[in-house]
Amino acid sequence: MVEIAVWLESRPLERVPRLLPAGNRNLRRNATVSYMTVERHHLHLRAIVRGNGSFALSPSNVDDLLHAAREELASAVLVDAREAGQAAGIVEWFTVADTLAHRRPPTLRSAALVVCAGQLRDARFAELVARNRGLNLRVFEDDRAAVEWLEGDDCAT
């Protein structure tokens, strides 16, 4: 596995405030603990979300993931949010699904979200949003099942 990039954690501090909600500049010191790493796996890119899921799953970071997918000519992405200390809410999952579906490169045919059991309901909403926008996205609790689906024949359907 080769690490492609680490976002937010390595960004200069002056760029971090654009990822914070308006009026919450005091959170700046905590923002660097939230990030997304992206690694190349056999046939897909794996993004691991750590820290506050609301910050790490920002549209900017999803755009960075899609940029990496475009450069790597990846046909699939896996977003693993199980290590996020603070869970993303339904609005963040909607934004992730909408951004993935509308801004995906032509080579990207599918995406998988791996979440904890407590996140299944909100993440299933993201699955519905993405599918309604033409992206084949599925939600899993187990990363092995997600990888099998991404690399299997039934992923194309």
Backbone hydrogen bonds, N-H to C=O, Kabsch-Sander energy under -0.5 kcal/mol:
donor,donor_aa,acceptor,acceptor_aa,energy
2,V,40,R,-0.7
4,I,2,V,-0.5
4,I,38,V,-2.8
5,A,38,V,-1.0
7,W,36,M,-1.8
9,E,7,W,-3.2
15,R,12,P,-2.0
16,V,12,P,-0.8
16,V,13,L,-0.7
18,R,15,R,-0.9
19,L,16,V,-2.7
20,L,17,P,-1.3
24,N,21,P,-1.9
27,L,24,N,-2.0
28,R,25,R,-1.7
29,R,26,N,-0.5
30,N,27,L,-1.7
31,A,27,L,-1.1
31,A,28,R,-0.8
32,T,28,R,-0.6
33,V,30,N,-1.6
34,S,31,A,-1.7
35,Y,33,V,-0.5
35,Y,50,R,-2.0
36,M,7,W,-0.6
37,T,48,I,-2.1
38,V,5,A,-1.6
39,E,46,R,-2.6
40,R,2,V,-1.8
41,H,39,E,-0.5
41,H,44,H,-3.1
45,L,76,A,-2.0
46,R,39,E,-3.0
47,A,45,L,-0.5
47,A,78,L,-3.6
48,I,37,T,-2.5
48,I,46,R,-0.5
49,V,47,A,-0.5
49,V,80,D,-2.8
50,R,35,Y,-2.8
51,G,83,E,-1.0
53,G,51,G,-0.7
53,G,86,Q,-2.7
55,F,52,N,-0.7
56,A,52,N,-2.5
57,L,53,G,-2.0
58,S,55,F,-1.5
62,V,58,S,-2.3
63,D,59,P,-2.6
64,D,60,S,-1.9
65,L,61,N,-2.2
66,L,62,V,-2.5
67,H,63,D,-2.4
68,A,64,D,-2.3
69,A,65,L,-2.3
70,R,66,L,-2.3
71,E,67,H,-2.5
72,E,68,A,-2.4
73,L,69,A,-0.7
73,L,70,R,-0.6
74,A,69,A,-2.1
75,S,43,L,-0.7
77,V,110,S,-1.4
78,L,45,L,-2.8
79,V,112,A,-3.1
80,D,47,A,-3.6
80,D,78,L,-0.6
81,A,79,V,-0.8
81,A,114,V,-2.9
84,A,81,A,-1.2
85,G,51,G,-0.8
85,G,83,E,-0.5
86,Q,51,G,-1.3
87,A,85,G,-0.5
93,W,89,G,-2.2
94,F,90,I,-2.3
95,T,91,V,-2.4
96,V,92,E,-2.5
97,A,93,W,-2.6
98,D,94,F,-2.9
99,T,95,T,-2.7
100,L,96,V,-2.8
101,A,97,A,-2.5
102,H,98,D,-2.5
103,R,99,T,-2.2
104,R,100,L,-0.7
108,L,105,P,-1.5
109,R,75,S,-2.7
109,R,107,T,-0.7
110,S,75,S,-1.4
111,A,136,N,-2.2
112,A,77,V,-2.3
113,L,138,R,-2.5
114,V,79,V,-3.0
115,V,113,L,-0.6
115,V,140,F,-2.6
119,Q,116,C,-1.8
120,L,117,A,-1.2
123,A,119,Q,-2.6
124,R,120,L,-2.6
125,F,121,R,-1.1
126,A,122,D,-1.3
127,E,123,A,-1.9
128,L,124,R,-2.1
129,V,125,F,-2.5
130,A,126,A,-2.8
131,R,127,E,-2.4
132,N,128,L,-2.2
133,R,129,V,-1.0
133,R,130,A,-0.7
134,G,131,R,-1.4
135,L,130,A,-2.7
136,N,109,R,-0.8
136,N,134,G,-0.5
137,L,135,L,-1.2
138,R,111,A,-1.8
140,F,113,L,-3.1
146,A,142,D,-1.7
147,V,143,D,-2.5
148,E,144,R,-2.5
149,W,145,A,-2.2
150,L,146,A,-2.7
151,E,147,V,-2.4
152,G,148,E,-0.7
152,G,149,W,-0.7
155,C,152,G,-0.8
156,A,153,D,-1.2
157,T,154,D,-0.9
